[in-house]
Amino acid sequence: MPKKCILCDKEAEYSIKGCSESYCKQCAIEQFHDVDYLQRIQEESKKIVALVDDALEEGISDDEEMSEEE
């Protein structure tokens, strides 16, 4: 489910790093004037997916090691 802008309920593209507040591009520009200081939600999502993938790979490695020990 995509995040929504806290001001207008459109699909959010930006967020404040470490905060749950999200903004669409238009509202982000109106509020902050420079969106370079905001984090793009897509970039944040990619980082989360990478972390999950790494955790899954570690879990698979651990399972393989356990089956080799048996």
C-alpha positions as CSV (number, residue, x, y, z in Angstrom):
1,M,0.0,0.0,0.0
2,P,1.6,3.3,-1.1
3,K,2.2,6.0,1.5
4,K,-0.1,9.1,1.3
5,C,0.8,12.8,1.5
6,I,0.0,14.1,5.0
7,L,-1.4,17.3,3.5
8,C,-3.4,16.3,0.5
9,D,-3.7,12.5,0.5
10,K,-2.1,12.1,-2.9
11,E,0.6,9.3,-3.3
12,A,3.7,10.4,-1.4
13,E,7.1,10.7,-3.1
14,Y,9.1,12.2,-0.3
15,S,9.6,11.8,3.4
16,I,11.6,13.3,6.2
17,K,14.4,10.9,7.1
18,G,13.6,9.1,10.4
19,C,10.1,10.4,10.4
20,S,6.8,9.0,9.3
21,E,5.6,12.2,7.6
22,S,5.3,11.8,3.8
23,Y,4.6,14.4,1.1
24,C,3.7,14.4,-2.6
25,K,6.1,16.4,-4.8
26,Q,3.9,19.5,-4.9
27,C,3.4,19.7,-1.2
28,A,7.0,18.9,-0.5
29,I,8.1,21.8,-2.7
30,E,5.5,24.2,-1.1
31,Q,6.6,23.2,2.4
32,F,10.4,22.9,2.1
33,H,11.2,24.7,-1.2
34,D,14.2,22.4,-1.7
35,V,13.3,18.7,-1.9
36,D,17.0,17.7,-1.9
37,Y,16.9,17.6,1.9
38,L,14.1,15.1,1.8
39,Q,14.4,11.3,1.3
40,R,12.7,9.8,-1.8
41,I,10.3,7.1,-0.7
42,Q,11.4,4.8,-3.5
43,E,15.0,5.0,-2.3
44,E,13.9,4.1,1.2
45,S,11.9,1.2,-0.1
46,K,14.9,-0.2,-2.0
47,K,17.0,-0.1,1.1
48,I,14.4,-2.0,3.0
49,V,14.1,-4.6,0.3
50,A,17.9,-5.0,0.3
51,L,17.9,-5.5,4.1
52,V,15.2,-8.2,3.8
53,D,17.0,-9.9,1.0
54,D,20.3,-10.0,3.0
55,A,18.4,-11.3,6.1
56,L,16.8,-14.0,4.0
57,E,20.2,-15.0,2.4
58,E,21.7,-15.2,5.9
59,G,18.8,-17.4,7.0
60,I,19.3,-19.7,4.0
61,S,23.0,-19.9,4.7
62,D,22.3,-20.8,8.3
63,D,19.8,-23.5,7.2
64,E,22.3,-24.9,4.8
65,E,25.0,-25.1,7.4
66,M,22.7,-26.8,9.8
67,S,21.7,-29.5,7.3
68,E,25.4,-30.0,6.5
69,E,26.2,-30.6,10.2
70,E,23.6,-33.3,10.4
